[in-house]
Amino acid sequence: MAAGTCIGRGLDVLMFDKNEQPGRKLRITGKGRCNVTNNCPPEEVIAAANGGRFLYSALMGFSPEDAMAFFEGLGVPLKTERGRRVFPQSDRAADIAGALMRYSGGAELRRETVKEVLTEDGRVTGVKTDKGYYQAKNVLLACGGASYPATGSDGSGYRLCEKLGHSIVPIGPSLVPLVEAGGTCSRLMGLSLRNVGVRVTAAGKKKPVYTDFGELLFTHFGLSGPTILSASAHMRPMEPGVYTVHIDLKPALNEGQLDARILRDLEENKNRQFINSLDRLLPQKLIPVIVERSGVPGETRCNSVTREQRRGLLSALKDFAVEIEGFRPIDEAIVTAGGVSLREVDPKTMSSKLIEGLYFAGEMLDVDAPTGGYNLQIAFATGRLAGLSMGG
């Protein structure tokens, strides 16, 4: 985005990418479909993002509406899905990457790894790569974060910044699966639930830190899926025993409605064992765990289940609690939290306040946002603003 913007301004541009194919990380986003932006006002992206106020100029200058018009203008028809998530109609992330390659086609692309940004008297003079030296008046670092290192997003950009004297806010995973403190989830491994309520609480806080509705997945280590990845962005700082995920397995029914449903099922199965009466209410894999959590012995005859025991079942269904021990490793995260300190970057140009001619964009910066296309929107907007600002 930055390169194409510079070319549109008549500047000479040299791009370095250590990968054989540019945009490797972009090509796997959205499970290969590329959730390119969110069809919402820019103010909503600003409100959703950590460090959102810093992004005001970038997002007002290149809003989600602008991004959609941009890609459609490059011949990529788009569609808006649930949660206002925007995808290419083809469901191919490669179409988005290809459009950006065409847009930046006037740039010279070199398959080299930048080892150092060269400076003299507080000003950029060029870069040193694994193959040589190059002079330049302006250098943009858009190296991504530290998640998905196989795509080249391995944290090396942060090390370049530190050599230049920039402060790096400690990095960590965001939009990442959660590790449970216990063994419940491993028993349910592979079970995917749709249309469940998710509420995250933190020890010592009365209000939930996050609430959501949608899909989640039980894994051998804990929890994953869209609602969980989004929740992880709000669970900071992460420490064992602080956070609990509460799952409402039947959010469409209040307790009275659910109790009536349970009574009906118990009546229809009055001569059967309790454990054999829940197959219409729950997935088979979940039944033994819910029975244990309800406190009702599985062999109890349905016509013997008491009102108090029903309350235990209601509680297990409406508040399936999972204690969280921590995050999965950063290389399993979708996004990196932390990065170049925003105090050292001019939000109106994306330029360094420490070194003249140095710019930043995308995940290099200490900004991140929930799932839904927000992070790519931030990358495009900051890249474009840097491209408009470079060349002085």
N, C-alpha and C positions, 0 to 999 in steps of 0.2 A: 504494500500500500504506500509506504513512504517513498520507495524507489519510483513508482509510477507517478506519484505526485510531483517529485523532483523533475522527472523527465518532462512532464507537462509544463513545467516552468522553464524549460530550456537548459537545465543543468546536466553536466556529465556525471554519470552514476556508475560506480563499480560495486557490485554485490558479492559478498563472500558467503559461501555455504559449504560446510564440510561434508554434507550428505551428497550422495550421487544424484538424488532427486530432491529438488526444493519442495518445501512445504510438507514434509513427511508427517509432522504432527497434525497439521490441518487435515490431512487426508484420512486420518483415523478418528477425527472428532465425531461425536454423535453416533458412535458405532458405525462409522463409515458413511453416515448420511449427512453430517455437518449441519449442526444447529447454528446457522450463520448469524442470527441476531434474534432479538425479541421484538415483536410488533407492539411496542409501547412507547410512550413519550420519553424523551431523554431524562426528565426529572425522575422517572421510576428507576432507571439504571443507576442514577446518582444515589438515590435513596437506598437501593439494594446493595451497593458495593461498599466494601471496607475501603476507606479512603476516597469515598465518592465525591466529596466536596472538591478535592484536587482535580477531578475530571470535568468540572463544569465547562471550561472553555472548549475542551476537546469534544465533548458530547453535544454541546450546543452548536458547534461548528460542523459536526458530522453525526447526525442523530440516527436512530434505527430506521426512520423513514428514508433518510439519505442513503443509508447502507443498502436498503432494499432497492431503491431506484438505481444505485450504482451497479449492483450485480445484474439486475434485469437489463440495464443499458449495455452490459457486456455479454448479453445473450444467454443469461441463466434465469429462466422463469422460476419463481419462488412460490411457496405455499405456506400458509399459517395453520398450525395444528394446536392441539390442546395446550393451554398455558401460554398462548400467543407465541409459541416457539416457531421460528421461521426456518424452513428447509428448502433446498432446491427441489423442484417438482420431480426431478429424476431420481431423488434419494441417493445421489452420488456426490460425496465430498470432493472427488476428483474434479468435478465440474467447477467448483468454487476455486480450487487450487489452480486449475487451468485458466480461469478467467483472470486471476491475479498475475499469472505468468504472462498472459497476453498484455495486460495493463502495464507491466514493468518490462516489456520486451525490448525497450530501447536501452536498457541497462546492460553493461557487460557483466556476465556471471562467471565467477571463478570458483572452482572446487578446491578451496584452500581453508585452512584453519587459522584464524587470527590468534596469535600468541600474545600480542601486546599492542596497546594503543600508544602511539608516540606523541610526546608533548615537548614543548619548549617555551619557557617563560610563561607557564600557565595557559598555553594555547595548544590545541591539537595540530600536529604536523603530518600525521599519517598513521599507518599501521604496519606492524611486522607480522608476517604469516609464517607458516611452516615452509614456504617456498621463496620468500623474498620480502622486500620492503616496498611500500607504496605511499606516495605523498597524497595528502588530502587536507583541505581546509576545514572540512566537517566530517565527523564520524558519528553514525547512529548505531547504538548497540540495541539490537532487537533479538536477543539470543534465547528468549523463552526462560522458563524457570528451571526446576530440577526434577519435575515429574516426567515420566516416560523417557528416561535417559537414552533408550535405544533409538529414539527419533532425533537425537542430537541435543535435546533439551536436558542437559546434564549438569546445569549449574555453573558452567565455565564462564558465562557472562558476568556472574557475580565476582568471580576472582579477577577478571579484567578490571572491574570497577574498583575493587579494593586496592589494586596496585596504583590506581589513579588518585587514591585518597578519599574515595566516596565511602560513606557509612552504609552498611548492609543491615537492615532490620532482620534478625534471625529468621531463617526460612523454616517452613514446616509444611506438612500436607494440608490441603483443603479440598473439599469435594472428594472425600476419601472414605472407604469402608471402615466400620467400627469393630473393634475387638471386644468381645464380651468377657466379663469376669465370671466365669462359670462354664458349664457344659451343656446348657439347654439348647443353644443354637446348633451345635454340632449334631444333635439328635434330629434336628429338623432340616439338615443340610439339603439344599436343592429345592426346598419348598418356596415358591413365589406366591405372594399374596397381593391381590389387587384391591383397590377401594377400601383401604384400611386407614384409620386415623393414627397419626404419629404425634406424640407430645414428648418433648425433652425437658427434664427438670435438672436443676443443679442444687447440690447440697447447700443449705443456708439461704436459698432464694425462694420466695413465695410464688412468684410468677414463673411460668414456663419460659425457657430461653428460646424455644422454637415449637411451632405447631405446623402440621401439614396433613395432607390427605392424598393417598395415591398408592404407589406400588413399592413393595420392599421384598428383599430376598434373604433367606436364612442361608448361612454358609458354614463351612467347617470351623471358622474362627469367630463368627459373630453375625453382623448384619451388613447388607449392602442394598443396592437398588436406589432409584431416583430420590425418594423421600429421605433416605439415610444420608446420601451424598450431600444433599442440600443442608440437612441438619448439621453435618460435621463442620460447616463453615461458621456455625454459631457456638461451637463447643471449644472455646478458648479462654484461658490456657487449659490444655488437656492434662488431667491428672487422674490416676486410678481412684475409683470410688467417688468421684465428684458427680458424674452425670449418669442419669438413668433414662432409657428410652421406654416410654409407655405406649403400647400398641392397643388400639381399640379395634378388636376383630369384627365388631358389628356396629359401625358408626351410624348406619342408617336407622337403627332402632334405639330408642331411649330405654332406660332400665325397665320401665313398666311394660313396654311393648316386647322387649326381649324376654322378660319373665313370663309373659303370656305365651310366647312362642315355645319356651322351654316346657311350660306346663302342658301344652298341647302335645308336644313330642313325648313327654313322659307318660301321658295318658294313653297315647297310641301304642306305646311300647311297655305297658304297665307290668307285664309278666317277664320282661327281658331284664338282663343285667344292665346297669347304668352305662357301663363302658360301651355297650352295643347299641345305645340309643341315640348317639350323637352324629351318625354318619350323614344325616341330611343337613346338619348344622355346620359341620366342620370338615376340612380335608382329612383323610384317613391318618396321615402322618402326624397331624396335630392332636388327635384325640387322646392318646395316652398321656401326653404332657399336660393338656388341659384337665384331664381327670385327676392327675396328681396335684395340680395347683388348686383345684377346687376343694380338695380335702374330702371328697366323697369317695369311699371305697368303691373300686370299679365293679365289684361283684354284687353291690347293693341292688336289690330289685327296684325297678323304677317306681312301683307303687309304694315304696317305703322311703323315698327321698323326702326329707323334711324341708320346711320353709327355710330354715337356717342353712341347710346344705345347698339349696337353690341359690341363696345369697352368695355362697362361696363360688359357685359356678358363674354367676353373674359377674362377680369381681374378676375372676380369671379371664372372662371373655372381654370385658370392657377395659381392663387395665392389665394387659399382659406385659409385665415389667421385665426389662433386661438391663442389668447393671453393666456399665461400660468401663473397661480397663484402659483403653487407649485407641489410637489410630493405627491403621495399617501403615507400612512404610511409605515414604514419600514417592518412591518409584511406582506405587500403585495409585497415586492420587491423580485426579484430573487436572488440578490447578495447584500452584505453589503459593502459599501465603508468605508474606515477607518480601524482601527485595531492597532495591535502592531506596534510601530514605527520601520521602517526599519533601522534606525540609530543604533538600539540596538540589531540587529540580524546579524550574520555573513552569508553573502549570499553564501559562499562556503560550509557551513555545516548545515545551518538553526538553529544554536545554539545561545543561549542568550549570549550577550557580558557582561551581568551583573551577571549571576548566572551559575556556572559551572554545566553541566549535564542537563540543561533545553533546550528544542527544541520546534520549532513551525512549523506548516505546514498548507497550505490551506487558508481558509477564515479568520483565526485568524490574518493573516498578513495584513498590509496596502497595499494590491494590489487587483485590480479588473480589469475586461476586458469586452468588449462587448459580446453580445450573439454570438453563433456559435460554442460552444464547448471549447472556450478558458479557461473559469474558471475551468472546470473539468480538463483540461490538466495541468493547474497551480497546482491544488490540487494534482494530481498524481505525478507530477515532484518534488514538494517540499516534499511530503511525502516520496518518494523514496530517495531523497537526505538526509533527516533526518535519514531514516532507515540505510543508508550506513555510516552515521557519528556517530551514537550512539554506546555506548558500551565501550567507553574509560575509 
